[in-house]
Amino acid sequence: MESYDALLASITPATGETRTILDPATGTAVGEAPVHTVEDLELAVAAALEAQPAWAAAGHEARSAALLRAADAVERSAEELAQLLSREQGKPLNGPNARFEVGACAAWLRTAATTALEPETVVDDGQTYAQLHYRPIGVVGAIGPWNWPMMITVWQIAPALRMGNTAVVKPSKMTPLSVLALIKVLNEELPEGVLTAISGDRAVGARLAEHPAIGKVMFTGSTAAGREIIRSSADTVKRLTLELGGNDAGIVLPDADPAVIAQDLFWGAFINTGQTCAALKRLYVHDSIYDAVCEELTAVAAAMPMGVGLDENNVLGPLQNKAQYDIVAGLVDAARDSGARILTGGNPDPDQPGYFYPTTLVADIDNNNPLVAEEQFGPALPIIRYSSVDEAIEMANALDVGLGASVWSPDLGAAREVAARLQAGTVWINKHGAVDPRVPFGGAKQSGYGLEFGVEGLKALGVPQVING
């Protein structure tokens, strides 16, 4: 375990071009990130290619043992990693935020290491014997986002490494330090060349997506960027797992108790200050309990402190960057101008440092309003009335994205019937966004394709091979 200063110093380049990373809560410098080049990427890919055969030959047991040791290494440096993450990304240490994210890294590493994947006998009838195996792909490229930079990087690389691949990681230019520090810690327990992080610009990401030596790309980010990766990968017919934008709907059925569900509704929407692909971003509430849900959510929002992440009292932080702040502010202003009712928030302090946008609830808003129809990716939740369940389902399914959704009711049978009619990769009941390393996760429609987590996530990082005979 290193001190915070030692960990930061270990990823600060002694030479070469750097870029100053600023704390989105205060505007102060966090540290210097390297600006790697396409040439640096080529060296990393070459090292990954060289290391991959031996890593694959080590076998599942040895690779799993290495991932378990890597999880221990994360836990040894957990507080230092959480502090760096809080400073760079903005999320508070407490609540479902920085310490939570670092803990999730260890949990996903352990699950990837211990999930069984045995050869599957698909036919054995006395005449034909066919068995399905999964072989390593080779080198995997992992391109991550800025909202959960450490956790999503682990989502990508843990199954890749377990399956015998090596990996080259490109973090978001917004949060490179967190990922560089995480990779440095993981590499304490991994062979040289197996895992490398390259912190570069768009040209580096584009080259990673098209590189002929990269057999698969894992990407989490916007649908627009996902389309570019699909195009870039076409010439080499790369395998892809894409977790793209979402605009998740939640439907509150008329028999729900507003006081019982309010806290979970709030965190479904405002986890990571709303900066989560699978956060609740559109809430449909039946007329009969609409006002009560609005009142209960407003009360919960009022009790959630927002501020600088290193303050142990805060559970909500700033938006990570100015561009995202402007998107949220613009959508809320447009909703207000259209006649929607602001229940709380919507009034940022122009004199406050950092990209803080107050927790905002917007009622009596039309379903076609941009705050509903476009992904806000921030702390602003539109609450839409409905009068029939069929109407709510139609509105929920109207968009071209479908990452997650949720249904809220004490009647699990009725909730599951509604869930089955929603066009989303995951539908939660009486919760939202509760991912689990054992449970497959992936999007529908333009929210991407491919599954992560659990056995299906391991299979997605292998090449299926049938041995017939």
SVG drawing of the C-alpha trace seen along z (x, -y; Angstrom):
<svg xmlns="http://www.w3.org/2000/svg" viewBox="-56 -35 68 80">
<polyline fill="none" stroke="black" stroke-width="0.4" points="0.0,0.0 1.2,-3.5 0.2,-6.8 -2.0,-9.0 0.9,-11.2 3.1,-8.2 0.4,-6.6 -0.2,-9.9 3.6,-10.3 3.9,-6.8 1.6,-7.6 3.0,-11.1 5.2,-11.0 8.8,-12.2 9.1,-13.2 6.8,-13.8 3.7,-15.9 1.2,-16.1 -2.2,-17.5 -3.3,-19.1 -6.4,-17.4 -8.7,-19.7 -11.0,-18.9 -14.6,-19.5 -15.7,-20.5 -13.0,-23.1 -11.2,-23.9 -7.9,-23.1 -5.3,-20.8 -5.4,-17.1 -2.3,-16.0 -0.6,-15.7 -1.8,-13.0 0.4,-11.7 -0.6,-12.4 0.2,-9.2 0.5,-9.0 -0.5,-6.4 3.2,-5.3 2.8,-4.6 -0.4,-2.6 1.5,-0.5 4.1,0.4 1.4,1.4 -0.3,3.6 3.0,5.2 3.7,6.0 0.2,7.4 0.6,9.6 3.9,10.9 2.5,11.6 -0.8,13.2 0.3,16.8 1.9,17.4 -1.0,15.8 -3.4,18.0 -1.3,21.1 -1.3,20.5 -4.8,21.8 -8.0,20.7 -6.8,21.6 -3.6,19.5 -5.3,16.6 -8.1,16.7 -5.5,16.7 -3.9,13.7 -7.2,11.8 -7.9,12.7 -4.5,11.3 -5.3,8.2 -8.5,7.7 -6.5,7.9 -4.2,5.2 -7.1,3.0 -8.3,3.3 -4.9,2.6 -4.9,-0.8 -8.7,-1.3 -8.7,-4.6 -6.0,-6.2 -7.8,-5.1 -11.1,-6.5 -9.5,-9.8 -8.0,-10.2 -11.3,-9.2 -13.2,-11.7 -10.8,-14.5 -10.8,-13.7 -14.3,-12.6 -16.0,-14.7 -18.1,-12.0 -18.1,-12.0 -16.2,-9.5 -19.4,-8.3 -22.8,-7.1 -22.9,-5.0 -19.9,-6.9 -16.0,-6.7 -15.5,-4.2 -18.4,-2.2 -16.8,-2.2 -13.4,-1.0 -15.1,1.8 -17.0,2.8 -13.7,3.1 -12.6,5.8 -16.0,7.5 -16.1,7.8 -12.5,9.0 -13.4,11.8 -16.6,12.8 -14.8,12.9 -12.1,15.1 -14.5,17.5 -17.3,17.9 -17.2,21.4 -17.2,21.9 -17.1,25.5 -17.1,27.0 -20.7,27.7 -21.7,31.0 -24.4,30.0 -25.0,33.5 -24.2,36.9 -26.6,39.4 -24.3,42.4 -23.6,41.3 -22.6,37.7 -20.6,36.1 -20.2,32.3 -18.7,30.1 -18.7,26.3 -15.5,24.6 -14.4,20.9 -10.9,20.0 -9.0,16.7 -9.6,14.0 -6.1,12.5 -5.7,8.8 -8.8,6.9 -9.1,3.1 -11.1,1.5 -12.4,-2.1 -14.0,-3.5 -16.1,-6.4 -15.7,-9.2 -18.7,-8.6 -17.5,-5.3 -14.0,-5.1 -12.5,-2.5 -15.5,-0.2 -16.3,-0.1 -12.7,0.5 -12.8,3.6 -16.1,4.7 -14.2,4.8 -10.8,6.2 -11.6,8.7 -13.4,11.2 -11.0,10.4 -8.0,11.4 -9.8,14.4 -10.5,15.8 -6.8,15.7 -6.7,12.4 -4.4,9.5 -5.8,6.0 -5.0,2.4 -7.1,-0.2 -7.9,-3.7 -9.5,-5.8 -11.6,-8.9 -9.5,-12.0 -11.7,-13.4 -10.6,-10.8 -7.3,-9.3 -5.6,-9.5 -8.1,-7.2 -7.7,-4.5 -3.9,-4.8 -3.7,-4.4 -6.0,-1.4 -4.0,0.3 -0.8,-0.4 -2.2,1.3 -3.6,4.3 -0.2,4.7 1.4,5.4 -0.1,8.9 -0.1,9.4 2.7,10.4 4.3,7.7 2.5,6.8 -0.8,8.4 -2.5,5.1 -1.6,1.7 -3.3,-1.7 -2.8,-4.3 -4.0,-7.9 -4.4,-9.6 -6.7,-11.6 -9.3,-10.7 -6.7,-9.6 -5.5,-7.0 -9.0,-5.7 -9.7,-5.5 -6.5,-3.6 -7.4,-1.2 -10.8,-0.5 -9.4,0.2 -6.1,1.9 -5.7,5.2 -4.1,6.9 -7.0,6.1 -9.5,9.0 -12.3,7.4 -13.3,3.9 -15.2,3.3 -16.8,-0.1 -19.0,-2.0 -20.1,-5.5 -22.5,-7.4 -24.5,-5.8 -22.9,-8.3 -19.4,-7.2 -20.5,-3.5 -21.5,-4.0 -18.1,-5.3 -16.5,-2.2 -18.7,0.1 -17.5,-1.6 -13.9,-1.6 -14.0,2.1 -15.6,3.2 -12.6,3.8 -11.1,6.3 -14.5,7.8 -13.8,7.2 -16.0,8.6 -17.7,5.9 -19.4,5.4 -21.1,2.0 -22.8,0.5 -24.2,-2.7 -26.5,-5.5 -29.7,-5.0 -32.7,-7.0 -34.2,-4.6 -37.9,-4.7 -39.5,-3.8 -43.2,-3.1 -44.9,-3.5 -48.1,-1.4 -51.1,-2.8 -50.8,-0.4 -47.3,-1.5 -46.7,-3.3 -45.0,-6.6 -43.4,-6.8 -42.0,-3.3 -40.4,-3.7 -39.2,-7.3 -35.7,-6.6 -35.1,-3.9 -36.6,-6.0 -34.2,-8.8 -31.1,-6.7 -32.2,-5.0 -32.2,-8.4 -29.5,-10.3 -26.7,-7.8 -23.4,-9.4 -25.4,-12.7 -27.4,-11.2 -24.3,-10.5 -25.0,-6.8 -26.0,-5.2 -28.5,-2.9 -29.9,-5.6 -33.6,-6.2 -34.1,-9.2 -37.9,-9.3 -40.4,-8.5 -44.0,-7.7 -46.4,-7.9 -50.1,-7.1 -52.5,-10.0 -53.9,-8.6 -50.5,-8.8 -48.7,-11.4 -48.8,-14.3 -47.8,-12.0 -44.8,-10.6 -43.7,-14.2 -44.0,-15.2 -42.1,-12.2 -39.3,-12.6 -38.9,-16.3 -38.5,-15.5 -35.8,-12.9 -34.0,-15.3 -34.0,-18.0 -32.1,-15.7 -29.3,-14.8 -26.2,-17.0 -24.3,-18.0 -20.8,-19.4 -17.1,-18.7 -16.5,-15.0 -13.7,-14.9 -16.2,-16.3 -17.4,-13.1 -20.9,-14.6 -21.7,-14.9 -23.4,-12.2 -23.9,-14.2 -21.2,-15.9 -20.7,-18.1 -21.1,-17.2 -17.8,-16.0 -17.3,-18.6 -18.6,-21.9 -20.1,-20.3 -22.3,-18.0 -23.3,-20.9 -24.4,-22.9 -26.5,-20.1 -28.4,-19.6 -28.9,-23.4 -30.2,-23.8 -32.7,-21.0 -34.0,-22.2 -34.3,-25.8 -36.2,-24.6 -38.5,-22.5 -39.2,-25.5 -39.9,-27.7 -42.3,-25.2 -44.5,-25.5 -43.2,-22.5 -43.2,-22.8 -39.9,-22.8 -40.5,-21.0 -37.0,-21.6 -33.6,-22.8 -33.2,-24.3 -31.4,-27.3 -27.6,-26.9 -25.5,-29.4 -23.5,-31.3 -20.9,-32.2 -20.2,-28.7 -17.0,-27.2 -17.2,-23.8 -19.8,-22.3 -22.5,-21.9 -26.1,-21.7 -28.7,-21.3 -30.8,-18.2 -33.8,-19.0 -37.2,-17.4 -39.5,-18.6 -43.3,-17.8 -46.2,-18.3 -44.0,-17.9 -45.0,-16.7 -43.6,-13.4 -42.2,-15.0 -40.3,-17.6 -36.5,-17.4 -35.8,-16.8 -37.8,-13.5 -36.9,-12.6 -33.2,-13.3 -30.7,-11.7 -29.9,-14.4 -27.1,-12.4 -27.3,-14.6 -29.2,-15.5 -32.6,-16.4 -35.5,-14.0 -38.7,-14.6 -41.9,-13.1 -44.7,-12.3 -48.3,-11.6 -50.1,-8.7 -53.7,-7.4 -53.5,-3.8 -50.7,-1.2 -50.9,-0.8 -50.2,-4.5 -47.2,-4.3 -45.7,-1.3 -46.2,-3.0 -44.4,-6.2 -41.6,-4.1 -41.0,-2.2 -41.3,-5.2 -37.5,-6.0 -34.8,-4.3 -32.8,-3.3 -33.4,-0.6 -30.6,0.0 -32.7,0.5 -36.1,-0.2 -38.0,0.4 -41.5,1.2 -42.6,0.2 -45.4,2.1 -45.9,4.4 -47.7,6.8 -44.7,8.7 -46.9,10.6 -48.4,7.5 -45.0,5.8 -43.4,8.7 -46.3,8.6 -45.5,5.0 -41.7,5.7 -42.2,8.3 -43.7,5.6 -40.9,3.1 -38.2,2.9 -35.0,2.8 -32.1,5.1 -32.7,5.2 -36.0,4.4 -35.7,4.1 -38.6,4.4 -38.8,2.0 -35.2,0.9 -33.3,-0.6 -29.8,-0.2 -28.8,2.5 -26.2,4.3 -24.7,7.6 -21.5,9.2 -23.3,12.6 -26.2,11.3 -25.9,10.6 -26.2,6.9 -26.6,5.4 -28.8,3.1 -31.6,3.3 -32.2,1.2 -29.6,-1.6 -28.3,-1.1 -25.8,1.4 -25.3,5.1 -23.4,7.9 -23.7,9.1 -21.4,8.4 -21.1,10.1 -21.5,13.6 -21.1,16.7 -22.4,14.8 -19.9,12.1 -17.1,14.6 -18.4,16.2 -18.4,12.8 -14.6,12.6 -13.9,15.9 -14.1,17.4 -16.6,20.3 -15.2,23.5 -17.2,26.7 -15.2,30.0 -17.4,32.5 -16.4,36.1"/>
</svg>
